[in-house]
Amino acid sequence: MGFDGSTVFVTGGAGFIGSALVRHLLDKSGIFVVNIDKLTYASNLDSIPQANGHPRYAFAKLDICNSAGLRALFERYKPAAVMNLAAESHVDRSIDGPGEFIQTNIVGTFTLLQEALRHWRTLAPAERDAFRFLHISTDEVYGSLGPDGLFTETTAYAPNSPYSASKASSDHLVRAWHETYGLPTLVTNCSNNYGPYHFPEKLIPHVIIKALAGEPLPVYGDGKNVRDWLYVEDHAKALRLVLTHGKIGETYNIGGRNERQNLHVVQTICDLLDRLRPSLHGPRRKLITFVSDRPGHDRRYAIDASKLEHDLGWRAEETFETGLLKTVGWYLDHEPWWRAILERGYQTTRIGLVQSGTAAG
């Protein structure tokens, strides 16, 4: 089943993964995209350069907690599918201020599900059968792995941060709306994304920008925390595949099979920058500074993407090395994009240091 010629809602389409998905749908499909985003600090419509004047694109500035606004959009556009990427996603921010995460990730998902269900019930039988609600989530809902093993779709949830707890809650809501009301839903859980247009608060762009400025490069704890890295454009391709060919009610894990220690990631960025844009002050590895660990910092994540690979035929095209080279090159070639974010007042100072027993706002 394909959605070419149909309208698809992409919530959070001005965010990092959302904008990659919108770019992919505009460039590689015949889908009419309605991008629904409330434009938070991390949103950036400049991340979709081809959207301006595109005949298959519309933008709606809206919070997914706004049920009346969502209902008006459903009635106006009558979408054939919803892809929900609207979320607060930064773990450190969730430690300092969990309320926004509860509101957007849980209440927002509930509100979107309710309005999608209302819309779905108005459709003709054939349209109801074709409708899909795809909820995009994270591997962090599974908690932390030891030195061995992989997260699968049947791994028990054990979230350890306010962010991952809010995403786990939203996943459960989506499952319940399928089981209770029959809404045709799908869920994906992905590993750490990276690539072009990534907001500077996340590890890889944060390190690139600080290294270019010759500033200290903070590494949490001993730097041996492991993440499985997924190039964002590979993720966008996987999401379209799940939307069109995934089995209703199923969960699909999306990972790049690229496990790396955080310290290795930072060292590799330093080496790439030394090669591509040498510094007069010498190798950038000397900028690496070990700092106090994040509270509740999960030790290791690793995704088993076998189900997606075997059932739907998806494969990550980028290795960590090829993807990181592309990413570093993109930030060097697109300095105006990230400098504009810094000039709008974004601060690269550390957050998320609340200690045990200290109340979070």
MARKOL-278078 format. One record per residue: x, z, y of N, C-alpha, C in turn. Coordinates in steps of 0.2 Angstrom, whole numbers, padded with zeros to 4 digits, always signed. Each point is the difference from the previous one (the first is absolute). Layout:
XZYXZYXZY...
//
This chain:
+0004+0000-0006-0004+0000+0006+0004+0000+0006-0001-0004+0005+0003+0000+0006-0004+0001+0006+0003+0001+0006-0004+0002+0006+0001-0005+0005+0003-0006-0001+0001-0005+0005-0007-0002+0002-0001-0001+0007-0006-0001+0003-0004+0006+0002+0002+0005-0003-0004+0007+0001+0003+0004+0005-0004+0005+0003+0003+0005+0004+0002+0006-0003+0006+0003+0001+0003+0006-0002+0002+0004+0005-0003+0007+0000+0002+0005+0005+0007+0003-0003+0005+0000+0005+0006+0004-0001+0000+0005+0005-0001+0006-0003+0001+0006+0005+0007+0002+0000+0002+0002+0006+0007+0002+0001+0005-0006+0001-0003-0006+0001+0004-0006+0000+0005-0001+0006+0000+0005+0004+0006+0000+0005+0005+0005-0002+0000+0003-0005+0005+0004-0003+0005-0004-0003+0005+0004-0003+0006-0004-0004-0002-0004-0006-0003+0003-0005-0003-0003-0006-0006-0005+0002-0004+0003+0004-0006-0004+0002+0002-0007+0003+0004+0001+0005+0002-0007+0004+0004-0005-0005+0004+0003-0005+0003-0005-0005-0006-0003-0004-0005+0004-0002-0005-0003-0003-0004-0005+0004-0002+0001+0006-0003-0004+0004+0004-0007+0001+0007+0001+0001+0004-0006+0001-0001-0004-0007+0001+0003-0005-0001-0004-0007-0006-0003-0001-0006+0003+0002-0006-0003-0001-0001-0006+0005+0002+0001+0006+0000-0006+0005+0004-0006-0002+0006+0002-0003+0005-0006-0002-0002-0003-0006-0002+0004-0005+0000-0002-0007-0007-0001-0003-0005+0002+0004-0007-0001-0003-0005-0003+0005-0006-0001-0003-0005-0002+0005-0005+0005+0002+0002+0006-0001-0004+0006+0002-0001+0001+0008-0006+0001+0002-0001+0002+0007+0001+0008+0000+0005+0002+0004+0002+0007+0000-0003+0003+0007-0003+0006-0001-0002+0004+0005+0004+0007+0000+0004+0000+0005+0005+0006+0000-0003+0006+0004-0001+0005-0004-0004+0006+0003+0006+0005+0001+0001+0002+0006+0006+0005+0001-0002+0004+0007+0001+0006+0000-0001+0004+0006+0006+0000+0004+0006-0003-0002+0006+0000+0004+0003+0006+0002+0002+0004-0005+0004+0006+0001+0007-0001+0002+0004+0005+0001+0007-0001+0002+0004-0005-0004-0002+0000-0006+0004-0004-0005-0003-0007-0001-0005-0002+0003-0003-0006+0000+0003-0005+0005+0000-0007-0002+0003-0004+0004-0002-0007-0001-0005-0003+0004-0002-0007-0001+0005-0005+0001+0006+0002+0003+0005-0005+0000+0003-0002-0007-0002+0005-0004+0003-0001-0007-0004-0006-0004-0005-0003+0003-0003-0006-0002+0000-0006+0005+0006-0002+0001+0001-0006+0005-0005-0006-0001-0001-0001-0006-0004-0006-0001-0008+0001+0001-0002+0006+0001-0007+0001+0001-0003-0002+0007+0004-0001+0005-0002-0002+0006-0003-0007+0000-0007-0001+0001-0003-0006-0001-0001-0003-0007+0001+0004-0005-0001-0002-0007-0007-0001-0001-0003-0005-0003-0007-0001-0001-0003+0004-0006+0005+0003-0004-0003+0005-0005+0002+0007+0001+0000+0002+0006+0002+0007+0002-0004+0003+0005-0002+0006-0001-0004+0003+0006+0003+0008+0000+0000+0003+0005+0002+0007+0001-0005+0004+0003-0001+0006-0003-0005+0005+0002+0004+0007+0001+0000+0002+0006+0003+0007+0001-0005+0005-0002+0001+0004-0005-0005+0004-0003+0003+0005-0004-0002+0007+0000+0002+0005-0004-0004+0000-0006+0003+0000-0006-0005-0001-0006-0004+0007-0001+0001+0005+0004-0005+0005+0000-0006-0001+0004+0000-0006+0003-0006-0001+0004-0005-0004-0004-0005+0003-0003-0005-0003-0004-0004-0005+0003-0002+0001+0006-0005-0005+0004+0004-0006+0002+0007+0001+0002+0004-0006+0001+0001-0004-0006+0001+0003-0006+0002-0003-0006-0007-0004-0002-0005+0003+0000-0007-0003-0002-0001-0006+0004+0001+0000+0007+0000-0006+0004+0004-0006-0002+0006+0002-0002+0005-0005-0003-0002-0003-0006-0003+0004-0005-0002-0002-0006-0006-0005+0001-0005+0002+0004-0006-0005+0002+0002-0006+0003+0005+0000+0004+0003-0006+0004+0003-0005-0005+0005+0003-0004+0005-0005-0003-0002-0001-0008-0004+0005-0002-0002+0000-0007+0006-0002-0005+0005+0005-0001+0006-0002-0003-0002+0000-0008+0004-0004-0003+0000+0000-0008+0005+0005-0003+0004+0003+0004+0005+0005-0002+0002+0004+0005+0002+0006-0002+0004+0005+0005+0006+0002-0003+0006+0000+0004+0006+0002-0002+0002+0006+0004+0000+0006-0002+0001+0006+0004+0007+0002+0000+0003-0001+0006+0007+0002+0001+0001+0005+0006-0006+0002+0003+0000+0004+0006+0002+0007-0003+0006+0003+0003+0002+0006-0002+0005+0003+0004+0000+0006+0001+0006+0004+0003+0005+0000-0006+0006-0001+0001+0005-0001-0006+0007+0004+0000+0001+0003+0006+0007+0003+0000+0000+0007-0002+0004+0002-0005-0001+0006-0003+0002+0006+0005+0006-0001+0004+0002+0005+0005-0006+0001+0005-0003-0005+0002-0006+0001+0005-0005+0004-0004-0001-0001-0006-0006+0004-0004+0002+0007+0000+0006+0002+0000+0002+0007+0000-0001+0003+0006+0001-0003+0006-0001+0003+0006-0007+0000+0002-0004-0006-0002-0007+0000+0002-0004-0003-0005-0002+0004-0005-0004-0003-0006-0007-0002+0002-0003+0002+0006-0007-0001+0001-0001-0008+0001+0004-0004+0003-0001-0007+0001+0000-0003-0007+0004+0002-0005+0000-0003-0006-0006+0002-0004-0003+0006+0001-0006+0001-0004-0006-0004+0003+0000-0001+0007-0005-0004+0003+0000-0007-0002+0006-0003+0001+0001-0008-0001-0001-0001-0008+0005+0003-0003+0001-0002-0007-0006+0002-0005-0003+0006+0002-0006+0002-0004-0007-0001+0003-0001+0002+0006-0006-0001+0003-0001-0008+0001+0005-0003+0003+0000-0007+0001-0002-0004-0006+0004+0002-0006-0002-0004-0006-0007+0001-0002-0002+0006+0000-0007+0002-0001-0005-0004+0004+0001-0001+0006-0004-0003+0005+0000-0008-0002+0006-0003-0001+0000-0007-0002-0003-0001-0007+0000+0004-0004-0003-0001-0007-0008+0000+0001-0002+0005+0004-0007+0000+0001-0003-0006+0004+0004-0003+0005-0003-0006+0003+0001-0006-0004+0005+0000-0005+0001-0005-0004-0005+0000-0006-0002+0006-0002-0006+0000-0005-0006-0002+0003-0001+0002+0006-0007-0002+0004+0000-0008+0000+0006-0003+0002+0000-0007+0001-0001-0003-0007+0004+0002-0005+0000-0003-0007-0007+0000-0003-0004+0005+0002-0007+0001-0003-0005-0005+0003+0002-0003+0006-0004-0005+0003+0001-0007-0003+0006-0001-0004+0002-0007-0002-0004-0002-0005-0001-0007-0001-0003-0003-0006+0004+0001-0006-0003+0000-0006+0003+0002-0006+0007-0003-0001+0001-0007+0001+0006-0003-0001+0006+0002+0005-0003+0002+0006+0005+0002+0005+0002+0007-0001-0004+0004-0003+0001+0007-0002+0005+0000-0006+0000-0005-0005+0004+0000-0005+0007-0002+0002+0001-0004+0006+0006-0003+0002+0003+0005+0005-0003+0005+0003+0002+0004+0005+0006+0005-0003+0005+0002+0004+0005+0004-0002+0002+0005+0006+0001+0006-0002+0003+0005+0005+0007+0002-0003+0005-0002+0003+0007+0002-0003+0003+0005+0005+0002+0006-0003+0003+0005+0004+0007+0001-0002+0004+0000+0005+0007+0000+0000+0003+0007+0001+0004+0002-0005+0002+0007+0000+0008+0000-0002+0002+0006-0002+0007+0001+0000+0002+0004-0007+0006-0001-0002+0002+0003-0006+0001+0008+0001+0000+0002+0007+0001+0007+0001-0005+0005-0002-0006-0003-0002-0005+0004-0003+0002+0003-0006+0005-0003-0004+0001+0002-0006+0005+0006+0000+0003+0002+0006+0005+0005+0000+0007-0002-0001+0004+0004-0003+0007-0001-0001+0002-0001-0007+0004-0005-0001+0003-0001-0007+0007+0004-0001+0001+0002-0006+0007+0002-0001+0005-0006-0001+0006+0001-0003+0004-0006+0000-0002-0006-0004-0005+0002-0005-0002-0006-0004-0007-0001+0001-0003-0006-0003-0007-0001+0000-0002-0004+0006-0006-0003-0001-0003-0004+0005-0008+0002+0001-0002-0001+0006-0007+0001+0002-0004-0006-0004-0005+0001-0003-0005-0005-0003-0007+0001+0003-0004-0004-0001-0007+0000+0002-0004+0007-0002+0003+0002-0006-0003+0006-0003+0003+0007+0002+0005-0001+0004+0004+0007+0002-0005+0004+0004+0000+0007-0002-0004+0004+0003+0002+0001+0008-0005+0001+0004+0002+0001+0007+0002+0007+0001+0006+0000+0005+0003+0007+0001+0003-0001+0007-0004-0001+0006+0003-0001+0006+0003+0006+0003+0005-0001+0004+0004+0006+0002+0000+0000+0008-0002-0005+0003+0000+0000+0008-0007+0000+0002-0001+0002+0007-0007-0002+0002-0002-0007+0000+0005-0005+0001-0001-0007+0000-0002-0002-0007+0004+0002-0005-0002-0002-0007-0006+0003-0002-0002+0006+0002-0006+0003-0002-0006-0004+0003+0001-0002+0006-0006-0004+0003-0001-0006-0003+0006-0004-0002-0001-0006-0003-0003+0001-0008+0002+0005-0003-0003+0002-0006-0007+0001+0000-0003+0003+0005-0007+0001+0001-0003-0006+0001+0003-0005+0004-0004-0006+0002+0000-0004-0007+0005+0000-0004+0000-0004-0006-0006+0003-0005-0001+0006+0000-0005+0003-0004-0007-0002+0003-0001+0000+0006-0006-0002+0003-0002-0007-0002+0005-0005+0001-0001-0007-0002-0002+0000-0008+0003+0003-0004-0002+0000-0007-0007+0003-0001-0002+0005+0004-0006+0003-0001-0006-0005+0003+0002-0003+0005-0005-0005+0002-0001-0006-0005+0005-0001-0003-0001-0005-0006-0004+0003-0006+0002+0005-0002-0004+0003-0006-0007+0003+0002-0001+0002+0006-0007+0003+0002-0004-0005+0002+0002-0005+0005-0004-0004+0003+0001-0008-0002+0005-0001-0004+0001-0007-0003+0003-0004+0005+0003+0002+0006+0004-0004+0004+0006-0003-0003+0001-0006+0000+0006-0003-0004+0006+0001+0004+0004+0005-0002+0006+0002+0003+0006-0001-0004+0006+0000+0003+0006+0000-0003+0005+0004+0004+0005+0003-0003+0005+0004+0003+0007-0002-0002+0004-0001+0005+0007-0001-0001+0004+0006+0003+0006+0002-0004+0004+0005+0002+0007-0003+0000+0003+0000+0006+0007-0004+0001+0005+0005+0001+0006-0002-0001+0006+0003+0001+0002-0001+0008+0006+0003+0002+0002-0001+0007+0001-0007+0002-0003-0002+0005+0000-0007+0003+0006+0000+0005+0003-0006+0001+0004-0001+0006+0000-0007+0001+0003-0002+0006+0000-0007+0002-0001-0001+0007-0002-0006+0003-0001-0002+0007-0006+0004+0003+0001+0001+0006-0006+0004+0004-0001+0007-0002+0005+0003-0003-0001+0007-0002+0001+0005+0006-0005+0004+0001+0000+0005+0006+0007+0004-0001+0003+0002+0006+0007+0003-0001+0000+0007-0002-0006+0003-0002+0000+0007-0002+0002+0000-0008+0000-0005-0003+0001+0000-0007+0008-0001-0002+0002+0002-0005+0007+0000-0002+0004-0006+0002-0001-0006-0003+0004-0005+0001+0000-0003+0007-0005-0001+0004+0000-0002+0007+0003+0005+0004-0001+0007-0002+0003+0005+0004+0007+0000+0000+0003-0001-0006+0007+0000-0001+0003-0006+0003-0003-0006+0000+0003-0006+0003+0000+0001+0007-0005+0002+0003+0000+0001+0008+0005+0005+0002+0001+0006-0003+0004+0005+0002+0008-0002-0002+0001-0004-0005+0006-0002-0002+0003-0005+0006-0005-0005+0002+0002-0004+0005+0002+0003+0007-0003+0006+0001+0001+0004+0006+0006+0004-0001+0003+0001-0006+0006+0004-0001-0002+0007+0000-0007+0002-0002-0002+0007+0000+0001+0003-0007+0000+0006-0001+0000+0003-0006-0006-0002-0005+0002-0001-0006-0005-0002-0005-0002+0005-0005-0006+0003+0002-0002+0006-0004-0002-0001-0007+0002+0003-0005-0001+0000-0007-0003+0007-0002-0006+0000-0003-0003+0006-0002+0003+0003-0006+0002+0007+0000+0002+0003-0006+0007-0003-0002+0000-0001-0007+0006-0003-0002+0000-0007-0001-0005-0003+0002-0001-0008+0000-0001-0003-0006-0001+0005-0005-0001-0003-0007-0007-0001-0002-0005+0001+0005-0007-0002-0002-0001-0007-0001-0003-0002-0005-0001-0007-0003-0007-0003+0002+0000-0006+0003-0006-0004+0001+0001-0007-0003-0006-0002-0002+0000-0007-0003-0003-0005+0006+0005-0005+0002-0001-0003+0006-0004-0007-0002-0005-0002+0004-0004-0006+0000+0000-0004+0006+0002-0006+0000+0000-0004+0006-0007-0001+0002-0002+0000+0006-0007+0000+0002-0003-0006-0001+0003-0006+0000-0003-0006-0001-0001-0001-0007+0004+0003-0005-0002+0000-0007-0007+0004-0001+0000+0006+0004-0006+0004-0001-0006-0004+0003+0000-0004+0005-0005-0004+0003-0003-0005-0006+0005-0003-0003-0002-0005-0005-0004+0004-0006+0003+0006-0002-0003+0004-0005-0008+0002+0002-0001+0002+0006-0006+0002+0002-0005-0006+0000+0002-0006+0002-0005-0006-0001-0001-0001-0007+0005+0000-0004-0001-0001-0007-0005+0005-0003+0000+0007+0001-0004+0005-0002-0007-0002+0002-0001-0001+0007-0006-0002+0003-0004-0005-0004+0004-0006-0002-0004-0005-0003+0000+0000-0007+0004+0003-0003+0000+0000-0008+0000+0007-0003+0000+0005+0004+0000+0007-0003-0006+0002-0003+0000+0004-0005-0006+0002-0004-0004+0006+0004-0006-0001+0001-0004+0006+0004+0001+0006-0003+0001+0005+0004+0001+0007-0002+0007+0002-0002+0004-0005+0000+0007+0002-0003+0005+0002+0006+0005+0003-0002+0006+0002+0005+0006-0005-0002+0004-0002+0004+0006-0004-0001+0006+0003+0004+0005+0002-0003+0006+0002+0003+0004-0006+0002+0003+0001+0006+0004-0006+0003+0007+0003+0002+0005-0002-0004+0007+0003+0002+0005-0006-0001+0006+0001+0003+0005-0005+0000+0005+0000-0005+0000+0006-0004+0005+0001-0005+0007+0000+0003+0000+0004+0006+0006+0000+0004+0001+0007+0002+0002+0005-0005+0001+0007+0002+0007+0000+0003+0000+0004+0006+0006+0001+0003+0000+0007+0003+0006+0004+0000+0000+0006+0004+0000-0001+0007-0003+0004+0004+0000+0000+0007+0007-0001+0003+0005+0003-0002+0006+0000+0003+0003-0007-0002-0001-0003-0005+0002-0007-0002-0003-0005+0005-0007+0001+0001-0003-0004+0005+0003+0000+0007+0002+0006+0002+0003+0000+0007+0007-0003+0000+0004+0001-0005+0006-0002-0001+0000-0008+0000-0005-0003-0004+0000-0007+0000-0002-0003+0007-0004+0003+0003-0002-0002+0007+0006+0000+0004+0004+0005+0000+0006+0000+0004+0005-0005-0002+0001-0002-0006+0004-0005-0002-0002-0007+0002-0007-0001+0000-0003-0006+0002+0001-0001+0007-0001+0005+0004+0001-0001+0007+0007-0001+0002+0005+0004-0003+0007-0001+0001+0002-0008-0001-0003-0003-0005+0001-0007-0002-0003-0005+0005-0006+0002+0002-0004-0005+0004+0001+0001+0008+0001+0006+0002+0001+0002+0007+0005+0006+0000+0007-0002-0001+0005+0005+0000+0000+0005+0007+0001+0006-0001+0001+0005+0005+0007+0001+0003+0001+0000+0006+0007+0001+0003+0002+0007-0002-0005+0005-0002+0002+0007-0002+0001+0001-0007+0001-0006-0004+0001+0001-0007-0006+0000-0005+0002+0002-0006-0006+0000-0005-0005+0004+0001-0006-0002-0001-0006+0005+0002-0001+0005-0005+0003+0000-0006-0002+0005-0005+0002+0007+0003+0005+0000+0005+0002+0006+0003-0005+0004+0004-0005-0004+0002-0006+0003+0004-0005+0004-0005+0001-0001-0006-0005+0004-0005+0001+0007+0001-0006+0003+0001+0000+0008+0001-0005+0003-0004+0002+0005-0005-0005+0003-0004-0004+0005+0004-0006+0000+0000-0004+0005+0003-0005+0004-0005-0003+0005+0003-0004+0004-0004-0006-0004-0004-0002+0002-0006-0004-0004-0003-0007+0000+0002-0005-0005-0001-0007+0001+0002-0003+0005-0005-0005+0004+0003-0004+0004-0004-0004-0003-0005+0001+0002-0007-0004-0004-0005+0002-0007-0002+0007-0001+0002+0002-0007-0001+0000-0002-0008-0004-0005-0002+0000-0002-0007+0007-0003-0002+0002+0002-0006+0007-0002-0002+0000-0007-0001-0004-0003-0004+0000-0007-0003-0007-0003-0001+0000-0006+0002-0006-0004-0001+0003-0007-0004-0004-0002-0005+0001-0006-0003-0006-0003-0003-0001-0006+0001-0007-0003-0002+0001-0005-0006-0004+0001-0005+0000-0005-0005-0006-0005+0001+0002-0006+0002-0004-0005+0002-0002-0005-0006+0001+0003-0006-0001-0005-0006-0008-0002+0000-0005+0004+0002-0006-0002-0001-0002-0006+0005+0003+0000+0006-0001-0005+0005+0004-0007-0002+0006+0002-0003+0004-0006-0002-0003-0003-0006-0003+0003-0005-0002-0002-0006-0007-0003+0000-0005+0003+0004-0007-0002+0000-0001-0005+0005+0004+0000+0006-0001-0005+0005+0005-0004+0002+0006+0001-0003+0006-0005+0000+0004+0001+0007-0001+0006+0003+0004+0001+0006+0007+0002-0001+0005-0003+0004+0007+0003-0001+0003+0000+0008+0003+0006+0001+0004+0000+0006+0005-0005+0001+0000-0004+0005+0005-0005+0001+0006+0002+0003+0000+0006+0004+0006+0002+0003+0003+0006-0004+0007+0000-0001+0003+0006-0002+0001+0004+0006+0003+0006-0001+0001+0005+0006+0006-0003+0004+0005-0003-0003+0005-0003+0004-0002-0006+0004-0004-0005-0003-0002-0006+0004-0005+0002+0005-0005+0005-0001-0005+0002+0004+0003+0004+0006+0005+0004-0001+0003+0004+0005+0004-0004+0005+0004-0005-0003+0003-0005+0004-0004-0004+0005-0006-0002-0003-0005-0003+0005-0003+0005+0005-0001+0006-0002-0002+0005+0005+0005+0001+0005+0006+0002-0001+0005+0001+0005+0001-0006+0004+0000-0006-0003+0000-0006+0004-0006-0001+0005-0006+0002-0002-0006-0001+0004+0001+0005+0006+0002+0006-0001+0001+0005+0006+0005-0002+0005+0005-0004-0003+0005-0002+0005-0002-0006+0004-0004-0004-0003-0003-0006+0003-0006+0001+0004-0003+0006-0001-0007+0001+0004+0001+0007+0004+0005+0001+0003+0001+0006+0004-0005+0001+0005-0003-0005+0004-0005+0001+0005-0006+0004-0004-0002-0002-0006-0006+0003-0003+0001+0008+0000+0006+0002-0003+0001+0008-0001+0002+0003+0007+0003-0004+0004+0002+0003+0007-0006+0002+0004-0005-0005-0001-0007+0002+0004-0003+0006-0003+0001+0002-0006-0003+0006-0003+0004+0006+0003+0006+0000+0000+0004+0005+0003-0002+0001+0008-0001-0006+0003-0001+0001+0007-0007+0002+0002-0005+0000-0005-0006+0003+0001+0000+0007-0001+0006+0003-0001+0000+0007-0001+0001+0003-0006+0001-0004-0006+0001+0003-0006+0006+0004-0001+0000+0006-0002+0006+0004-0001+0002+0000-0007+0007-0001-0001+0003+0000-0007+0002+0007-0002-0002+0005+0004+0002+0007-0002-0004+0002-0006+0003+0005-0004-0003+0002-0006-0006+0004+0001-0005-0001-0005-0006+0005+0000-0001+0002-0008-0005+0004-0001-0001+0002-0007+0004+0006-0002+0002+0004+0004+0005+0005-0002-0004+0007+0000-0007+0000-0001-0003+0007+0000+0002+0003-0006+0001+0007+0000+0002+0004-0005-0005+0003-0004+0001+0002-0006-0005+0004-0004-0003+0006+0004-0006+0000+0000-0003+0006+0003-0002-0001+0008+0002-0006+0002-0001-0002+0007-0006-0005+0000-0005+0002+0004-0006-0004+0000+0001-0007+0003-0003-0005-0003+0000-0007+0003-0006-0001+0004+0001-0004+0006-0005-0002+0004-0005-0005-0002
//
